[in-house]
Amino acid sequence: MVDVKHNYGIKRLKSKDAKNAILQKLTVDFNLTPIIAEAFYQQFSLYFQEHANITLSSGEIAYEAVAAEEPAGKHIRLTRKITVRLKVIELNTDLEVLAEYGLAGLRRHRLSRITRMAYDQGALLSYEDLAMILTTSPATVKRDVYHLKHQGMFIMTRGSKHDMGPGLSHKTVILDLYFKNYTFTEIERITNHSETSIKRYLSDFIQIATMYRQKFSENQIRTITKMSNRIIREYVQLYQSYEKQDNQRLWQLLTPQKPNTGAKKKSNLQKTKGDSSHE
């Protein structure tokens, strides 16, 4: 039987692709073994998929932003970056805002949108980032953020998250609105947070409140949840406050509902009716 692969040199031809050319360069340039060079190549491929191979739609840009969990004071070069997709131009809504509020209003509208989008993707934009994206100055961005916050909106930037004063955190304020029976749509509009973010805060609150009810200490809760002492204390105080009021939403959050209880009742009712019809 003729060995087609051998006769046509298929193995040798396959070794001439771009991947093998890169592997050869890694091996020679960095004095690596073929196995280590392969490992480097696979890792670099993952980096490329995460940061460079981004699919964008109309009006979007890809931007490298600092991850939201990175602490203040860490050198920017050493922080973990996330490639985020930001909708800089949303033609229909942008034109409406431009017509009603002018250029300054449009800039603030876009600032609000892209900071929310970045935060939803796990990153925070700085004033310098926003100035670059919106082609303005950091000082103008700072004034815009102040203006929007004065209107009751939460604008999450790297500076605002890591430089909050002694007041309540934005997470606690959002949860407070939820327990006051605001809808998700209303909370989104007031706080400039997406429903996904709000539900994430609720999930964190449930975890902390449940552990507090089970007599876990603050240190134990911090170790398990990886949340700050400040957030834990605020959530516990929020729980205590609304627990005293017998808040319906709090009760629903912390009391698991049995699945299909309604269907079971309906089934039992139908069975009872069936039995009575055969008497």
C-alpha positions in Angstrom: 0.0 0.0 0.0 1.4 3.4 -1.0 2.1 5.7 1.9 0.5 8.9 0.6 1.5 11.1 3.5 5.2 10.0 3.1 5.2 10.4 -0.7 3.6 13.9 -0.7 5.6 15.1 2.3 2.4 16.1 4.2 4.1 16.1 7.6 6.9 18.4 6.3 4.4 20.7 4.7 2.4 21.0 7.9 5.5 22.1 9.8 5.8 25.2 7.5 2.7 27.0 8.8 2.7 30.2 10.8 2.5 28.5 14.2 5.6 26.4 13.6 7.5 29.4 12.3 6.7 31.3 15.6 7.7 28.2 17.6 11.0 28.1 15.8 11.7 31.8 16.6 10.8 31.3 20.2 13.1 28.3 20.5 16.0 30.1 18.9 15.6 33.7 20.2 14.9 32.8 23.8 16.8 29.5 24.0 13.7 27.5 24.9 13.0 23.8 24.5 10.3 22.9 22.0 7.9 22.0 24.8 8.4 25.3 26.6 8.1 27.2 23.3 4.8 25.4 22.7 3.5 26.4 26.2 4.5 30.0 25.6 2.7 30.0 22.2 -0.5 28.6 23.7 -0.4 31.2 26.5 0.2 34.1 24.0 -2.7 32.8 21.9 -5.0 33.1 24.9 -3.7 36.7 25.5 -4.4 37.6 21.9 -7.9 36.2 22.1 -8.6 38.2 25.3 -7.1 41.5 24.3 -6.8 41.8 20.5 -9.3 39.5 18.8 -12.3 41.6 19.7 -15.5 41.8 17.5 -17.0 45.3 17.5 -20.3 46.6 16.2 -21.1 50.0 14.8 -20.1 52.8 17.2 -18.0 50.6 19.5 -14.4 50.8 20.4 -12.1 48.3 22.3 -10.3 49.9 25.2 -7.8 48.6 27.8 -9.0 49.5 31.3 -7.9 48.6 34.8 -9.7 45.8 36.4 -12.2 47.0 39.0 -10.8 44.9 41.9 -7.3 46.5 41.6 -6.5 48.5 44.7 -5.7 52.2 44.8 -2.0 53.1 45.0 -0.8 50.2 42.8 1.3 51.3 39.9 -0.7 51.4 36.7 1.9 49.4 34.8 1.4 46.5 37.3 -2.4 46.5 37.4 -4.4 43.8 35.6 -6.1 45.2 32.4 -9.3 44.2 30.8 -10.2 44.8 27.2 -13.7 46.3 27.3 -16.2 47.1 24.5 -17.6 50.6 24.8 -20.4 52.0 22.8 -19.2 55.6 22.1 -21.8 56.4 19.5 -25.4 55.3 19.9 -26.8 57.3 17.1 -30.6 57.4 17.9 -30.3 58.3 21.6 -27.3 60.5 21.1 -29.1 62.6 18.5 -32.0 63.0 20.8 -29.8 64.1 23.7 -27.8 66.5 21.4 -31.0 68.1 20.2 -32.3 68.6 23.8 -29.2 69.3 25.8 -26.5 70.4 23.4 -22.9 69.2 23.2 -22.2 69.3 26.9 -25.3 67.2 27.5 -24.2 64.7 24.8 -20.8 64.4 26.3 -22.2 63.7 29.8 -24.7 61.2 28.3 -21.8 59.3 26.7 -19.7 59.5 29.8 -22.5 57.9 31.8 -23.0 55.1 29.3 -19.4 54.1 28.8 -18.5 54.1 32.5 -21.5 51.8 33.2 -20.5 49.5 30.3 -16.9 49.3 31.6 -18.0 48.5 35.1 -20.4 45.8 33.9 -17.4 44.2 32.2 -15.4 44.3 35.4 -13.3 47.4 34.7 -13.1 51.0 35.8 -12.2 54.0 33.6 -10.1 56.9 35.0 -10.6 60.6 34.2 -7.7 60.3 31.8 -9.3 57.4 30.1 -12.6 59.3 29.7 -10.8 62.4 28.5 -9.1 60.4 25.8 -12.2 58.6 24.6 -14.4 61.7 24.7 -11.7 63.9 23.2 -11.8 66.4 26.1 -9.7 67.3 29.2 -9.6 65.5 32.5 -10.7 68.7 34.2 -13.9 68.8 32.0 -14.5 65.1 32.8 -14.2 65.9 36.5 -16.8 68.7 36.2 -19.1 66.5 34.2 -18.9 63.7 36.8 -19.7 66.2 39.6 -22.6 67.5 37.6 -24.1 64.0 37.1 -23.6 63.1 40.7 -25.3 66.3 41.7 -28.3 65.1 39.7 -28.3 61.9 41.8 -26.5 59.6 39.4 -23.7 57.2 40.3 -20.7 57.5 38.0 -18.2 54.7 38.6 -14.7 55.7 37.8 -11.4 54.4 39.1 -11.0 57.5 41.3 -14.5 57.6 42.6 -14.5 53.9 43.7 -11.2 54.0 45.5 -11.6 57.5 47.0 -15.0 57.4 48.6 -15.6 59.3 51.7 -17.2 58.2 54.9 -20.7 58.1 53.5 -22.5 55.0 52.4 -21.1 53.0 49.5 -23.0 53.1 46.2 -23.8 49.4 46.6 -25.6 50.0 49.9 -27.5 52.9 48.5 -28.7 50.7 45.6 -29.8 48.0 47.9 -31.6 50.5 50.1 -33.6 51.6 47.0 -34.5 48.0 46.3 -35.8 47.4 49.8 -37.9 50.6 49.4 -39.7 48.9 46.6 -38.1 50.7 43.7 -38.2 48.6 40.5 -35.0 47.5 38.7 -35.8 49.9 35.9 -36.1 52.8 38.4 -32.9 51.9 40.1 -31.1 51.6 36.8 -32.2 55.1 35.8 -31.4 56.7 39.2 -28.0 55.0 39.8 -26.7 54.4 36.3 -26.2 50.7 37.1 -27.4 47.8 35.0 -29.8 45.1 36.2 -26.9 42.7 36.1 -24.9 44.8 38.6 -27.9 45.3 40.9 -28.5 41.5 41.0 -24.8 40.9 41.8 -25.1 43.3 44.8 -28.2 41.5 45.9 -26.4 38.1 45.7 -23.6 39.5 47.8 -26.0 40.9 50.3 -27.8 37.5 50.6 -24.5 35.8 51.3 -23.5 38.3 54.0 -26.9 38.5 55.6 -27.3 34.7 55.7 -23.9 34.3 57.3 -24.7 37.0 59.9 -28.0 35.2 60.8 -26.0 32.0 61.3 -23.7 33.8 63.8 -20.6 34.1 61.7 -18.2 36.7 62.9 -17.2 39.7 60.8 -13.7 38.3 60.3 -15.2 35.0 59.2 -17.5 36.7 56.7 -14.6 38.8 55.4 -12.5 35.7 54.9 -15.2 33.7 53.1 -16.7 36.5 50.9 -13.4 38.5 50.3 -15.4 41.7 50.9 -14.2 44.7 52.9 -15.1 45.3 56.5 -16.9 48.4 55.5 -19.3 46.7 53.1 -19.9 43.9 55.6 -20.9 46.4 58.3 -23.1 48.4 55.9 -24.9 45.3 54.7 -25.4 44.0 58.3 -26.8 47.4 59.4 -29.1 47.4 56.3 -30.3 43.9 57.2 -30.9 44.9 60.9 -32.8 48.0 59.8 -35.2 46.3 57.4 -35.5 43.1 59.5 -37.0 45.3 62.2 -39.5 46.7 59.7 -40.5 43.1 58.6 -39.6 44.2 55.0 -41.3 42.0 52.5 -38.5 42.1 49.9 -35.9 41.2 52.6 -38.1 38.3 53.7 -38.4 37.1 50.0 -34.6 37.3 49.5 -33.6 35.4 52.6 -36.4 32.8 52.6 -36.0 30.2 49.8 -39.3 29.3 48.1 -40.1 25.7 47.5 -40.3 25.1 43.7 -43.5 24.2 42.0 -45.6 24.7 45.1 -48.3 26.4 43.0 -48.3 23.5 40.5 -48.5 21.0 43.4 -51.5 22.8 44.9 -53.2 22.9 41.5 -52.6 19.2 41.0 -54.0 18.3 44.4 -57.1 20.5 43.7 -57.7 18.7 40.4 -57.3 15.3 42.1 -59.8 16.3 44.7 -62.2 17.4 42.1 -61.7 14.1 40.2 -62.3 12.1 43.3 -65.5 13.9 44.1 -66.9 13.4 40.6 -66.7 9.6 41.0 -68.5 9.4 44.3 
